[in-house]
Amino acid sequence: MTRMPTDQRQPTLLIAFTLGFATAVATWTIAYFTHHPSIRATGVYTLVPLILVLIGGACIAARSARERPMFAANIASFIAVLLNLLLLTSVLANEDGTQLRDGAGLVIGGAIAMALIAGSLGAFIANLLPEPKRPVITDRQRWLRFFALVTSVAVLPVLFSGGLVTSHNAGLAVPDWPGSFHANMFLFPLSKMTGGIFYEHAHRLFGSLAGITSIALLIMTFVVERRLWTKVFASVLFLLVLAQGLLGAARVEAADEQDWQQAAATPSALVNHDVTNDFALTTDTTFSILLAGKHGILGQITFAAVLAFVAALAMTSVRLPSLRKHGSLQTAAALFFVATLAQLVMGATARHASAIPDPSGDGAISLATIMVMLHATFAFFVLVFGVIASAFAIRANAHSSLTHTAKTTMGLLGLQIALGFWTLLDVIPYTAEPGATEGSALLATLHQFIGALLIGLAAYQLTWGIGLRWLAEPIPEEAETSETVPVGAASTVS
């Protein structure tokens, strides 16, 4: 294979890390759904998709790193398997989750060998496929942006699994932190992950993956970038993820102390499957419920912040057109973003306040009911501002990613309105008590999840609106076009 000039060399290691983490996020998500209490797929139905995804990730890495495809494929596969070992240990742990079983080392060694086999096979398949028509991407900053995008995707399972935790009232199913029934979080036996414990423990595992990914993003930003604002931004993202985890821990510790001590004293080996199906093992307090609501709100804000970072990195890789004719994008996107945040606060308050008992018992309208009414009414403003902002973004035609996200936003707005009406009809009587249908819990969670996506897309549009309004390089009126002009040399990073 012909080597590229030194100034056009691909960042092979950065490519491998990006695809490796992306593959790990995909495999963790597959494992989550195949082990969901309503599915409980057997080993072969879980293992085969995981292996196929591992080979597919290696193949994409090899096609992306044309200078050293075999190296990139094997490193990507190796990184994915290393992250997957955090899940595999739950299968290899003993009944009380204190240590690995005998022979676990052989299984771990086999998993690492599988990584090399999958990497080599992926590179072999990539070599058989036609050469990609797209030009080789040698820009390190662009691959950093791809990794930031992977980080945002890593946050999505945290939001979805967290929504199911709330829908099933399972936030206290695992009563201690950072362990799980005195077991190391990564050694808690898979056989014990039933009922509410599955929802809460899986949510914590996804949170750990998002935390590891945010740490990797922080390190990569400091290695790749020279601009101070990118390093500060990446640091803030890491702090947000850290705060999110600590807030979740505080929620657990704020539960009723007497019940918490009784439940936390139960070793994982003694956890009964019937008990776990009763979902929460401890008693919520008003303060713990308040923390749970803030935990959910901060999670979606974190996702929006990561997408804003992706947008900021994208803007600095192109020469931005003057938007004197489209300056309303910033205002419309700001209104859209504020409206989605308001919806988030009202929706989270409605979901969590329903668990707070009414001490007066006088039959007055509850806070949860008031929030639901406001949430449903304010949806009109989210729809209007979202359509207007997306229309301005499409009209600006400043970057392909901005146009695509604007079109996606319009589609999600329609879907969200439909889910909202369905939720009003089906889920309003739902009080998150055990025995509620899985369909009702899933519907409420999907409505929350689409809302999180809209907040992130609103933040993406707002970041572009600010950049196009204040950071765009003036272009003479007669030279203005609707197309952007890539100028990698314009960046301050070589």
C-alpha positions in Angstrom: 0.0 0.0 0.0 1.3 3.4 -0.9 2.2 5.6 2.0 0.7 9.0 2.3 2.8 12.2 2.6 3.7 13.1 6.2 1.3 16.0 6.3 -1.5 13.8 5.1 -1.0 10.8 7.4 -4.1 9.5 9.0 -4.4 9.5 12.8 -4.7 5.8 12.9 -4.7 5.4 16.7 -7.4 8.1 17.0 -9.5 6.3 14.4 -9.1 3.0 16.2 -10.1 4.5 19.6 -13.1 6.2 18.0 -14.4 3.0 16.4 -13.5 0.9 19.4 -15.6 3.0 21.8 -18.4 3.1 19.2 -18.4 -0.7 18.9 -18.4 -1.0 22.7 -21.5 1.3 23.0 -23.2 -0.8 20.4 -22.4 -4.2 22.1 -23.4 -2.9 25.6 -26.8 -1.7 24.1 -27.4 -5.1 22.5 -26.5 -6.9 25.8 -29.0 -4.6 27.6 -31.9 -5.4 25.4 -31.2 -9.1 25.0 -31.1 -9.4 28.8 -34.2 -7.2 29.4 -36.7 -8.9 31.8 -39.3 -9.1 29.0 -36.9 -10.7 26.6 -34.2 -12.7 28.4 -32.6 -14.1 25.3 -30.5 -17.2 25.6 -26.7 -17.2 25.2 -26.5 -17.8 21.4 -29.0 -15.0 20.6 -26.8 -12.6 22.6 -23.4 -13.9 21.6 -23.9 -14.0 17.8 -25.0 -10.3 17.5 -22.2 -9.2 19.7 -19.6 -11.0 17.6 -21.1 -9.6 14.4 -21.0 -6.1 15.8 -17.4 -6.6 16.9 -16.4 -7.7 13.4 -18.4 -4.9 11.8 -16.7 -2.3 14.0 -13.3 -3.7 13.0 -14.3 -3.6 9.3 -15.3 0.1 9.5 -12.0 0.9 11.3 -10.0 -0.8 8.6 -11.9 1.1 5.8 -11.4 4.4 7.6 -7.7 3.9 8.2 -6.5 3.0 4.7 -2.9 3.5 5.6 -2.7 0.8 8.3 -6.1 -1.0 8.1 -5.1 -4.2 10.0 -3.6 -2.2 12.9 -6.6 0.0 13.2 -9.1 -2.9 13.0 -7.3 -4.9 15.7 -6.8 -2.0 18.1 -10.5 -1.0 17.7 -11.6 -4.6 18.4 -9.2 -4.8 21.3 -10.5 -1.6 22.9 -14.1 -2.8 22.4 -13.4 -6.1 24.1 -11.6 -4.4 27.0 -14.7 -2.3 27.7 -16.9 -5.4 27.2 -14.9 -7.2 30.0 -16.7 -4.8 32.4 -19.9 -6.7 31.5 -18.3 -10.1 31.2 -17.1 -10.1 34.8 -20.8 -10.2 36.0 -21.1 -13.6 34.3 -17.7 -14.8 35.7 -18.3 -13.6 39.3 -19.2 -15.9 42.1 -22.7 -15.8 43.8 -21.8 -13.1 46.3 -20.0 -10.9 43.8 -16.8 -10.7 45.8 -14.4 -12.4 43.3 -14.2 -14.1 39.9 -14.8 -17.8 39.6 -12.1 -20.3 39.0 -11.2 -20.4 35.3 -12.3 -16.8 34.7 -8.8 -16.0 33.5 -9.1 -18.5 30.7 -12.4 -16.9 29.6 -10.9 -13.4 29.7 -7.9 -14.6 27.7 -10.3 -16.2 25.2 -12.2 -12.9 24.9 -9.0 -11.0 24.2 -8.1 -13.7 21.6 -11.5 -13.2 20.1 -10.8 -9.5 19.7 -7.7 -10.2 17.6 -9.6 -12.7 15.5 -12.5 -10.3 15.0 -10.1 -7.5 14.1 -8.3 -9.6 11.6 -11.5 -10.8 10.1 -12.9 -7.3 9.9 -9.8 -6.1 8.1 -10.0 -9.0 5.7 -13.6 -8.2 4.9 -12.7 -4.6 4.4 -10.0 -5.5 1.9 -12.6 -7.4 -0.1 -15.0 -4.5 -0.4 -14.7 -1.8 -3.0 -12.6 1.2 -2.2 -14.7 4.0 -0.5 -15.5 6.8 -2.8 -15.1 9.4 0.0 -11.7 11.0 0.3 -9.4 9.9 3.1 -10.0 11.9 6.3 -6.6 12.9 7.7 -7.8 15.8 9.9 -7.2 14.9 13.6 -9.8 17.5 14.7 -12.4 15.9 12.6 -11.8 12.5 14.2 -11.9 14.2 17.6 -15.4 15.5 16.6 -16.4 11.9 15.6 -15.3 10.8 19.1 -17.3 13.6 20.7 -20.3 12.3 18.7 -19.6 8.8 20.0 -19.6 10.3 23.5 -23.0 11.8 22.9 -24.3 8.4 21.7 -22.8 6.8 24.9 -25.0 9.0 26.9 -28.2 7.9 25.2 -28.4 4.4 26.8 -28.0 6.2 30.2 -31.0 8.3 29.5 -33.1 5.5 28.1 -32.3 3.1 30.9 -32.8 5.9 33.5 -36.2 6.5 32.0 -37.1 2.8 32.5 -35.9 3.1 36.1 -38.3 5.9 36.8 -41.1 4.3 34.9 -40.7 1.1 37.0 -40.1 3.0 40.3 -36.8 1.0 40.6 -34.4 3.8 41.6 -33.9 2.3 45.0 -33.9 -1.4 43.9 -30.1 -1.4 44.5 -29.9 0.3 48.0 -26.2 0.9 48.3 -23.6 2.8 46.3 -21.0 2.6 44.7 -21.4 -1.2 45.3 -24.4 -3.4 44.7 -25.4 -5.3 47.7 -21.9 -5.1 49.0 -20.5 -6.5 45.7 -18.3 -4.6 43.3 -20.5 -3.0 40.8 -18.8 -4.9 37.9 -18.9 -8.2 39.8 -22.6 -8.2 40.7 -23.8 -11.6 39.4 -25.9 -11.4 36.2 -28.2 -14.0 37.7 -29.3 -11.6 40.3 -30.2 -8.8 37.9 -33.9 -9.4 37.9 -36.9 -7.2 38.3 -36.1 -3.7 39.5 -32.4 -4.6 40.2 -31.9 -5.1 36.4 -33.2 -1.6 35.6 -31.2 0.2 38.3 -28.0 -1.8 38.0 -27.9 -1.6 34.2 -28.5 2.1 34.4 -25.4 2.4 36.7 -23.3 0.3 34.3 -24.3 2.5 31.4 -23.4 5.5 33.5 -19.9 4.0 34.1 -19.4 3.5 30.3 -20.4 7.2 29.7 -18.0 8.3 32.4 -15.1 6.3 30.8 -16.0 7.7 27.4 -16.0 11.2 28.7 -12.6 10.7 30.3 -11.3 9.4 27.0 -12.7 12.5 25.2 -11.0 14.8 27.7 -7.7 13.1 27.2 -8.0 13.1 23.4 -9.0 16.8 23.4 -5.9 17.7 25.4 -3.7 15.7 23.0 -5.2 16.8 19.7 -6.2 20.4 20.4 -4.2 23.5 21.1 -7.1 25.9 21.5 -7.9 26.6 25.1 -11.7 26.8 24.7 -11.9 23.2 23.5 -10.0 21.9 26.5 -12.2 24.0 28.9 -15.3 22.7 27.1 -14.2 19.0 27.4 -13.3 19.5 31.0 -16.8 20.9 31.7 -18.4 17.9 30.0 -16.4 15.6 32.2 -17.5 17.5 35.3 -21.1 17.3 34.2 -20.9 13.5 33.8 -19.1 13.3 37.2 -21.8 15.5 38.9 -24.5 13.3 37.3 -23.1 10.2 38.8 -22.6 11.8 42.3 -26.2 13.2 42.1 -27.5 9.7 41.5 -25.5 8.4 44.4 -26.8 11.1 46.7 -30.4 10.1 45.7 -29.7 6.5 46.9 -28.2 7.6 50.1 -31.0 10.1 50.8 -33.6 7.3 51.0 -35.1 6.3 54.3 -32.1 5.5 56.6 -33.7 2.6 58.5 -35.0 0.8 55.5 -31.7 1.5 53.7 -29.6 -0.1 56.4 -31.9 -3.2 56.5 -31.8 -3.6 52.7 -28.1 -2.8 52.3 -27.2 -5.4 54.9 -28.5 -8.1 52.6 -25.6 -9.7 50.8 -26.1 -10.2 47.0 -25.9 -14.0 47.5 -29.1 -13.8 49.6 -31.1 -11.6 47.3 -34.3 -13.5 46.4 -35.7 -13.2 42.9 -39.2 -12.7 44.4 -38.0 -9.8 46.4 -36.4 -8.1 43.4 -39.6 -8.3 41.5 -41.1 -6.0 44.1 -38.9 -3.3 42.6 -37.8 -0.7 45.2 -36.3 -2.3 48.3 -36.0 0.9 50.3 -38.4 3.8 51.0 -38.1 7.1 49.1 -38.2 10.4 51.0 -39.3 13.7 49.7 -35.7 14.8 49.5 -34.6 11.6 47.6 -37.4 12.1 45.1 -36.3 15.7 44.6 -32.7 14.5 43.9 -34.0 11.9 41.5 -35.8 14.6 39.5 -32.6 16.7 39.4 -30.6 13.7 38.4 -32.9 13.1 35.4 -32.8 16.8 34.4 -29.0 17.0 34.6 -28.6 13.9 32.5 -30.4 15.4 29.6 -28.6 18.7 30.0 -25.3 16.7 29.8 -26.4 15.1 26.6 -27.2 18.6 25.1 -23.8 19.9 26.2 -22.0 17.1 24.4 -23.9 17.8 21.2 -23.1 21.5 21.6 -19.4 20.5 21.8 -19.8 18.4 18.6 -21.4 21.5 16.8 -18.6 23.8 18.1 -15.9 21.4 16.7 -17.8 21.2 13.4 -18.0 25.0 13.0 -14.3 25.5 13.4 -13.5 23.1 10.6 -15.1 25.2 7.9 -15.2 28.8 6.8 -18.6 30.0 8.0 -20.7 32.0 5.6 -22.0 35.4 6.5 -25.6 35.1 7.8 -26.8 38.6 7.4 -29.9 37.3 5.6 -30.4 34.4 8.1 -29.6 36.0 11.5 -32.8 34.9 13.0 -31.5 31.3 13.4 -29.8 32.2 16.7 -33.0 33.7 18.2 -35.3 30.9 17.0 -32.9 28.2 18.2 -32.6 30.0 21.6 -36.3 30.0 22.0 -36.5 26.4 20.9 -33.8 25.4 23.4 -35.4 27.3 26.3 -38.8 25.8 25.5 -37.4 22.2 25.5 -35.7 22.9 28.9 -39.0 24.2 30.3 -40.7 21.0 29.0 -37.9 18.9 30.6 -38.4 20.5 34.0 -42.2 20.2 33.9 -42.1 16.6 32.7 -39.5 15.5 35.2 -41.5 17.2 38.0 -44.6 15.4 36.9 -43.0 12.0 36.8 -41.2 12.3 40.1 -43.8 14.3 42.1 -46.4 11.6 41.5 -44.4 9.5 44.0 -44.7 12.1 46.8 -47.7 11.3 49.0 -50.2 14.0 49.7 -50.0 14.6 53.5 -53.2 16.6 53.6 -55.4 14.0 51.9 -57.9 16.7 51.1 -58.2 15.7 47.5 -56.7 18.9 46.1 -55.1 18.9 42.7 -51.6 17.5 43.1 -48.4 19.1 41.9 -47.9 16.2 39.5 -51.3 16.9 37.9 -50.6 20.6 37.5 -47.2 19.8 35.9 -48.8 17.4 33.5 -51.4 20.0 32.4 -48.7 22.7 31.9 -46.4 20.1 30.1 -49.2 19.3 27.7 -50.1 22.9 27.1 -46.5 24.1 26.6 -45.9 21.4 24.0 -47.5 23.8 21.5 -44.7 26.3 22.0 -42.0 23.6 21.6 -43.6 22.5 18.3 -43.8 26.1 17.0 -40.3 27.2 18.0 -38.8 23.9 16.9 -40.3 24.1 13.4 -39.3 27.7 13.0 -35.7 27.1 14.2 -35.3 24.1 12.0 -36.7 26.0 9.0 -34.1 28.7 9.6 -31.4 26.1 9.9 -32.3 24.4 6.6 -32.5 27.8 4.9 -29.1 28.8 6.2 -27.5 25.7 4.5 -24.3 26.4 6.4 -23.3 22.8 6.9 -24.6 19.4 6.0 -24.8 18.3 9.6 -26.9 21.3 10.5 -29.3 20.6 7.7 -29.6 16.9 8.6 -30.3 17.6 12.3 -32.9 20.3 11.4 -34.8 17.8 9.2 -34.4 15.1 11.9 -35.8 17.6 14.5 -38.9 18.2 12.4 -39.6 14.5 12.2 -39.0 13.9 15.9 -41.3 16.8 16.8 -44.1 15.1 15.0 -43.3 11.8 16.7 -43.1 13.4 20.1 -46.5 15.1 19.7 -48.0 11.7 18.8 -46.3 10.0 21.8 -47.5 12.8 24.0 -51.2 12.3 23.1 -50.8 8.5 23.5 -49.2 9.0 26.9 -52.0 11.3 28.0 -54.5 8.6 27.1 -52.6 5.5 28.3 -50.1 6.5 31.0 -51.7 9.3 33.0 -53.5 6.8 35.3 -50.1 4.9 35.6 -48.6 5.5 39.0 -45.3 3.5 38.5 -46.5 0.9 40.9 -45.5 -2.8 40.5 -47.9 -4.5 38.2 -48.2 -1.7 35.6 -47.8 -3.0 32.1 -44.5 -3.1 30.4 -46.1 -1.3 27.5 -47.1 1.7 29.7 -43.6 1.9 31.1 -42.0 1.7 27.7 -44.4 4.4 26.3 -43.6 6.8 29.1 -39.9 6.2 28.7 -39.9 6.7 24.9 -41.7 10.0 25.4 -39.0 11.1 27.8 -36.2 9.7 25.5 -37.5 11.6 22.4 -37.7 14.7 24.5 -34.0 14.3 25.4 -33.1 14.0 21.8 -35.0 17.2 21.0 -33.1 19.0 23.8 -29.8 17.9 22.3 -30.8 18.9 18.8 -32.0 22.2 20.0 -28.6 22.8 21.7 -26.9 21.7 18.4 -28.9 24.3 16.4 -28.3 27.0 19.0 -24.5 26.4 19.0 -24.5 26.8 15.2 -26.8 29.8 15.4 -24.4 31.6 17.8 -21.4 30.6 15.7 -23.0 31.8 12.4 -24.1 35.0 14.1 -20.9 36.0 15.9 -18.0 33.9 14.6 -18.6 33.9 10.9 -15.9 35.4 8.7 -17.4 38.3 6.7 -17.9 37.3 3.0 -18.5 40.0 0.4 -22.1 40.3 -0.6 -21.3 39.3 -4.2 -19.3 36.3 -3.1 -21.8 34.9 -0.7 -23.1 31.4 -1.6 -25.2 28.9 0.2 -22.4 26.4 0.3 -19.7 26.3 2.9 -16.0 26.2 1.9 -13.9 23.7 3.9 -10.6 25.3 5.0 -8.7 22.9 7.2 -5.7 25.3 7.1 -7.8 27.9 8.8 -7.7 26.0 12.1 -5.2 26.9 14.7 -4.3 23.2 15.2 -2.0 21.5 12.7 
